[in-house]
Amino acid sequence: MSSAVHDDVERARRELHDAGISALRGAFTPEWVAQLREDVDTAFEEARSREGGAVGRGPQRWYVELHPQALRGFVELVDHPWVRGVCEAVLGPDYQVVEIGFDTPFPGAEHQPWHRDFPSPRETREERRLTSLAFNITTVSTTDEMGPFEIAPGTQWDPGDDFDHGMFPPRSRYPDFEAVAERKYPKVGDISVRSALTVHRGTPNRSDVARPVVVLGVDAPGAGNHEHHDPAVTRDYWDALPERVRRHLCVAVVDELTPITQKHTIEGLVMGEG
């Protein structure tokens, strides 16, 4: 690891502990992102053509889970030095890539309720240790009209004892989050990383364009989030992967891929706010 990458990784580790989110600007070329967007658009059309291929996350907002080889840039993403370095620094050397997908707020998407993606685990509540990370890669340069991602820094450590299902805080807590909330405006080529426990929400998309964001989910050993996902790769794809990528992939190796049916929905997000 170069000294520059080391410094960027250390900054991300500190910011994940303090704020629950960090980012690296200009991690990927515009050409790489344009290819990513092509693959995302193709995957969305396929997913929407069948039952269970895309799951609603609120009005005009959809999530699609993918098999890794659906994205031509998957290896470049998971093998990026900063991505590898952050995963190792926060989750340990045996981290596992458990999810790849994308979330798209279309024109007309509304406020989501404040939420975290799953209940806080014991390791985080008692040991202040993060056991999972979510990397986000925007496919567009975000403007305020597009409904930027909004996050309440530092809330990854909130035990969530009063959260519905451990995920949805009561409305009485909303002023606390809104007092510290930050909207994020990533540009094409940027990548962010956050704890999925940091309370966040999508905001209304008042533009006339969609805002697809690719999501890479990574766990520490034993975190258990792989139980909610079904990524698979074909044997020839697996054999062609670099060994340092293979050893971190939590996937089934199959003769033929079967389209993914989303295992679960985050019920509270289906009811977007006006």
N, C-alpha and C positions, 0 to 999 in steps of 0.2 A: 504494500500500500504506500503510495507516494505521500509526502508530507502534506501536500495540499488536500488530498482526499482524507487523510487522517484528521486534519483540522476541521474539515467539513463534517466528518462523522462525529467528532467530539462535540461540536456545536449542536448537532442534531440530538445527540444523547442528552445534553443539558436541557435543551428546549423541550424535549419530550417529557423530561422529569418535571420541569417547571410549568410549562404552558400546555403540554399534551399534544403539541403539533410543531412541526418544523418543515423546511422545504429546501430544495436545491434548485436554483435558477439555471435555465439553459442546459439541463442535463442531456437533452436529446435534440437532434436537428429537426428543423421544420419538415424535411422530407420524410424522416422516420415517423413523425406524428401524422403526416398526411396519409401514409400507408396504414397506420393504426386506425385512423378514422375510416378509411375504406373498409377495413375488416370489421370494424364495429357496425357500420351501416349494413353490411352484408349479413352479419350475424343477427341484427335486430329484425330485418325483414324475414329471415328464416324462423326466428323464435316466435314472432307474432303470427306466423302462419299455422301454428299448432297449439293445442291445449297445453297449458302449463309451461310454455317456453319462456314467457316473460311474466314477471310478477309486478303488480301495482304497488307503488310506494307513495300513493297520493294521487290527486287528479293530474292527469297528463304527465305522470312521472313513472318510469318503468326501470326495472332491474333485470338484467339477463346474465346468467352464469354461463361460462364458456369452458370448453376443453382447451388446454393450453395451445394446441397446434392450430386453433382457429385464428390466432394472431401471429402473423409472420414475424413480428418483432418480439415474441415472448422471451426468447433466450437473451436477447440484448437487454430486455427489461430486468429479468431476474439476475442476470450476470453483471449488471452495472456495478462498478466498484463501490459507489456510495450506497446502493441498495444492499449489497452484500455486507458492507462494513457496518451499516446501521443495524441490520438484523443481528449480526454477531455481537455488537456492543450492547444491545438491549435485551436480546432473547437468548444469547449464548451460541456456541459454535454448532449446535445440532438443531438449529431452527428448521421449521418445516413450512414450505409454501403450500397452503391448503385451499386457496380460492383465487380464481381470476374471473372477472366479469366486468360489467359496466352499468352505470346508473345514468339515465338520461331524463332531465327535465325538459319537456317540450313547451312551446308557447302555451300559456294558460296554466302552467303548473303553479300551485299555490304554496303558501307557507306550510311546512311540515310542523307537527308538534315538536317541541324540544325532546330529545331522546338520546340514549346511547344504544349501541348496537346489540348488546347483551348484558346480563347482570354482572356486577363486579365480582371477580373470583376472590377466594380467600387470600391468595398470594398478594393481590393488590390491596385489599382492605387491611390485612394484618401486617404485611411485610413491605408495603409500598413498592411492589415489584410488578412491572408490566409483563404480561405473558402473551400479548398479541399486538400486532401492528397492522395498520391499513395504509398502503401506499396509494395515492391518487395521481393519475396522469390526465390532465385536461387535453381535449382534442381541439379546443378553440381558445382564443384569448378572451378571457371573461370580462364582461362589462356589467355595470350595475343593473342594466335592464334585463340581463340574462338570468337573474335569480342566483346570485353567488351563494356559495356555501358559507354558513355562519356558525361560529364556534364560540364556546364560553371557556376561555383558557383556565387551566388549573382544576377543572371539574372532574378530571380523571380520577382524582383521589376522593371524591365524594362517595361515601359508602352506599348511597342510594337506598337507605332503609325505608324511605317514604315513597320510593318510585314504584309505580304500578308495574308488576312483573319484573321489578328490578331495573326497568328500562325507561319508563315514562314518568318524569317528575310531575307532581301536582301543579296545577296552574298557579297556586299560591307561591311557587318557587320561581315562576317566570321572570318577575322583576329582578331577581338576583342574577339570572343569566343575561338578561338584556342590559344590565348595568355594566357588564364587562365584555359583552359580545363583540367579536371582530368578524367582519366580512372579508373573504379572501378573493383576490383577483389574479389568479395565475395566468401566465401567458403560455402560448404554444412552446413546448420544449421544457417547461418546468415540471417538477415532480414534488409532491408533498408526502409527508408521513405523519400519522397521528395514532394516538391510542383511540381505539373504537369506543372506549369508555368516556372520553371527553365529550361532554354534552354538546350537541350540535343540531342543526336543522337546515333544510333547504329553504330558500326564499322564493318569492313569486317570479316567474319568468314572464316579463312583460315585453320581451322582444319578439321578433318574428322568426327566430332561429332556435334550433335545439342545442343543448349543451352537454354532449356525452362526456363522461368521465370514466376512465378505466380504473378498476379497483383490484389491487393485489393484496390478498390477505395472507399474513404470515404468523405462525404460532411458535411459542416455545414448546419444547417437548411436554406432553401431558396436558396442554391447555384444552384440548378437546373440541375445538371448533371444526375440525375436519368432519365430525359427525353430521354437520349440516350441509356438506358439499359433496359432489360426485365427480370431480375431475378425473379424466382418463386420457391416456395417450396410446397410440398404436405402437406395436413392437418395433417397427422400423424407425419411427420417430424417437422412441426411447433409446434405441441403440445408437442413434446419431448424436444424442445429447452429450455435451462435455460431462465428465465424471463429477466435477464440482457442482454442476447443476442437478444431475440425477440424485445425488445424495441428499438434496434438500427438498425434493418434490414428493409430496404426499398424494400420489395418484395411482389409479389402477392401470395396469398395462394389459391391453386387450388386442384381439385380432381385428376387431371392427368397432368403430365408435358408435354409440347410441346417443341421440340427442338428449340433452339434460332436461329433466322435468324439475322445476324448482321445488325444493323440499319444504320450504316454509315461507311464510310471509310475516312481515312485522305489522301486525294487525293495526296498531295505533297510527301507522303512517298512511294507511289507506284513507283515513278520514282527515284529509287536508283541511287547513283553516283558510277562510276567506280573508 
